[in-house]
Amino acid sequence: MVDEQLIPRGIHNLQTLEAMRTVPRHLFVEDAMKDQAYGDFPLPIGRGQTISQPYIVALMTQTLGLKGHESVLEIGTGSGYQAAILSQICAKVYTVERVDSLLVEARKIFDSLHYLNILTKLDDGTNGWPEFAPYDAIIVTAGGPRVPEPLLEQLADPGVLVIPVGDRGVQDLRRVSKKDGQMTEKTIEFVRFVSLIGDHGWESG
Ligand code: SAH
């Protein structure tokens, strides 16, 4: 996966590559799909949701530019795979999911792998997780119509936020950075994510 899919497509960040080599992706997919777990595509994880393609997980992780000391907020735990990757290269991961059954499964895997630096919460993540703010980095793994305002407020200065923004079918993956009170935005790539549903996202599934 790393040598054939990630490195040839420009994933060069060593911590990202190392995490993608270490975390057992097959544990985060359903039994019937285990043989496809390392393929170059997203996979269904139930409840109409998906675990992202390995390349997209790596790209988003690399885009955050983590050094190791950061606290990171993720919106959209899903299978838990992205949170697991982040847990290898930052101090603390706070991850929020709105679907209870997905969060319960992800929590089980984190516990079995002893990924003790991941904290989870069942909630609408478009409101962020104010209790532990500010976050050095925020990653949203579902596509919304705009950048949720509470996430910008809960982003540290300096801080980086990565989020797919667009319509329900296709979005651009944006990197928003905050520095000295100023926001700058850059589009990284076109992507297709499931919908971000909530107060500052889409209305329903
Ligand atoms: N990061 C996940 C990708 C999951 S797909 C992984 O590695 O597998 C996106 C997830 O976002 C879905 O599980 C969906 O239920 C969740 N989601 C959508 N809107 C949300 C919201 N407002 N708050 C929290 N989670 C949300």
Residues whose N, C-alpha, C, O or C-beta is under 5 A from the ligand:
A	BS01	SAH	Q49 T50 I51 S52 I75 G76 T77 G78 S79 G80 Y81 Q82 V96 E97 R98 V99 D123 D124 G125 T126 T141 A142 V194 S195 L196 I197 G198
